[in-house]
Amino acid sequence: MTNSVQPRGAEKRRRLTAAATAVLHRQGVERTTLADIAKEADVPVGNVYYYFKTKDDLVQAALGEHSAYLKQMTDALDAIGEPRERLKALVAAWVEQKETAARYGCPTGTLTVELDKRADGILDVEAGRVVRQLLDWVAAQFTAMGHANADDLALTLVSGYQGMSMMAGALRDPEVMTREGARLVGWLDGL
């Protein structure tokens, strides 16, 4: 009996984590309630407390989801033969999300900015680790291309993404992502 309950419990926890990730992106941490997350996950709100004692626990789980998604994406990009092409594919993946970015911004970036305003200094550090995960992967690509200043180039590329995502959201114009993505690809081709 325990074996049949475990998978259902794991599935419910996964649904809650995915729901938290989505709702936190759309609404932000402060405006999101546990009831919002329960509704998105289609579970009774009381069940949320069984898996996550606080909203911060859900934010932590959402950060884990961001990290796992980033790992999955970069693993897929690693299958591309040339590092420059991997980076260009990364930019293309960002641009594919232009409608979402124009409405809500970058999922990790917006969460990181919001968490940075808190005084506790715990979740913002965790969010920074997810950003660092991306920077490290991008820097590894520039290193593979033979650039000695790989960390600086990684910062420029990721900052370009964060900037275009923020501007697309501020202007509610997804084509900002298209135009700025093309500029980033041109920049990569020029290196």
URBEL-V549218 format. One record per residue. RES is the residue in three letters. PHI is phi in whole degrees, 0 to 359 (NA if undefined). OMEGA is omega in whole degrees, -180 to 180 (999 if undefined). NEAR is the number of other ideal C-beta (glycine too) atoms within 8 Angstrom. Layout:
BEGIN
RES/PHI/OMEGA/NEAR ; RES/PHI/OMEGA/NEAR
END
This chain:
BEGIN
MET/NA/180/4 ; THR/300/-180/5 ; ASN/297/-180/6 ; SER/285/179/7 ; VAL/284/-177/8 ; GLN/304/180/8 ; PRO/298/178/8 ; ARG/297/178/8 ; GLY/295/178/9 ; ALA/295/179/8 ; GLU/294/179/8 ; LYS/294/178/12 ; ARG/298/178/9 ; ARG/297/178/8 ; ARG/297/178/11 ; LEU/294/179/18 ; THR/296/178/13 ; ALA/297/179/10 ; ALA/295/179/12 ; ALA/300/180/17 ; THR/301/-178/13 ; ALA/292/-177/9 ; VAL/291/178/12 ; LEU/298/178/14 ; HIS/293/-178/10 ; ARG/287/-170/6 ; GLN/250/-174/8 ; GLY/87/-176/8 ; VAL/293/-173/10 ; GLU/294/-178/5 ; ARG/273/-178/5 ; THR/272/175/12 ; THR/250/175/6 ; LEU/297/177/11 ; ALA/295/176/7 ; ASP/300/-178/10 ; ILE/291/178/15 ; ALA/300/179/14 ; LYS/298/179/8 ; GLU/299/-178/10 ; ALA/276/-178/12 ; ASP/59/174/5 ; VAL/228/176/10 ; PRO/298/-175/5 ; VAL/301/178/10 ; GLY/298/179/6 ; ASN/292/180/11 ; VAL/301/-177/14 ; TYR/293/177/9 ; TYR/293/-176/5 ; TYR/264/-177/9 ; PHE/223/-175/12 ; LYS/287/-177/4 ; THR/222/175/6 ; LYS/296/177/10 ; ASP/299/176/8 ; ASP/297/177/9 ; LEU/291/177/16 ; VAL/298/177/14 ; GLN/301/178/10 ; ALA/296/178/13 ; ALA/296/177/13 ; LEU/297/175/14 ; GLY/298/177/9 ; GLU/295/177/12 ; HIS/300/-179/13 ; SER/295/-180/11 ; ALA/295/178/8 ; TYR/297/179/8 ; LEU/298/178/13 ; LYS/297/179/9 ; GLN/298/-179/8 ; MET/294/-178/10 ; THR/291/174/11 ; ASP/298/178/8 ; ALA/294/179/7 ; LEU/294/178/11 ; ASP/298/178/7 ; ALA/287/178/5 ; ILE/281/-171/8 ; GLY/300/-174/3 ; GLU/259/-178/6 ; PRO/299/178/10 ; ARG/297/179/11 ; GLU/291/175/9 ; ARG/299/-180/12 ; LEU/295/178/13 ; LYS/295/177/11 ; ALA/292/176/10 ; LEU/298/178/12 ; VAL/300/178/14 ; ALA/299/178/10 ; ALA/296/176/10 ; TRP/297/-178/13 ; VAL/296/177/10 ; GLU/301/-179/6 ; GLN/267/-172/9 ; LYS/299/180/13 ; GLU/295/178/7 ; THR/295/180/8 ; ALA/297/-179/16 ; ALA/293/-180/13 ; ARG/264/-171/7 ; TYR/232/-177/9 ; GLY/83/177/10 ; CYS/288/-179/10 ; PRO/305/-178/11 ; THR/285/-178/12 ; GLY/298/-179/12 ; THR/293/178/12 ; LEU/294/179/16 ; THR/298/180/13 ; VAL/297/-179/8 ; GLU/295/-179/11 ; LEU/292/180/13 ; ASP/295/-179/8 ; LYS/279/179/5 ; ARG/280/-178/9 ; ALA/270/-173/3 ; ASP/286/176/6 ; GLY/67/-179/6 ; ILE/251/-177/7 ; LEU/292/178/12 ; ASP/294/176/12 ; VAL/293/177/8 ; GLU/297/178/11 ; ALA/297/177/14 ; GLY/299/178/9 ; ARG/294/178/10 ; VAL/293/177/14 ; VAL/298/179/12 ; ARG/297/178/8 ; GLN/302/178/11 ; LEU/293/180/12 ; LEU/302/-179/12 ; ASP/296/179/9 ; TRP/295/179/10 ; VAL/298/179/14 ; ALA/299/178/12 ; ALA/298/178/10 ; GLN/292/178/14 ; PHE/294/176/14 ; THR/297/179/9 ; ALA/296/177/7 ; MET/279/178/9 ; GLY/95/-180/5 ; HIS/273/179/9 ; ALA/288/-178/4 ; ASN/260/-174/7 ; ALA/301/-179/12 ; ASP/295/178/8 ; ASP/294/179/7 ; LEU/295/177/13 ; ALA/298/179/14 ; LEU/298/179/9 ; THR/296/-178/8 ; LEU/294/-178/14 ; VAL/292/175/12 ; SER/296/176/8 ; GLY/300/177/12 ; TYR/296/-179/12 ; GLN/298/179/10 ; GLY/295/-179/9 ; MET/291/177/15 ; SER/293/179/14 ; MET/295/-180/11 ; MET/291/177/11 ; ALA/300/178/17 ; GLY/291/-179/12 ; ALA/297/-178/6 ; LEU/268/-175/8 ; ARG/51/-176/7 ; ASP/231/-180/8 ; PRO/297/-179/10 ; GLU/290/172/8 ; VAL/301/179/13 ; MET/297/-180/16 ; THR/296/-178/10 ; ARG/295/-178/8 ; GLU/289/174/12 ; GLY/298/178/13 ; ALA/297/177/8 ; ARG/296/179/9 ; LEU/296/178/13 ; VAL/297/177/11 ; GLY/299/178/8 ; TRP/298/179/10 ; LEU/298/179/12 ; ASP/295/-179/8 ; GLY/278/-179/5 ; LEU/282/999/8
END
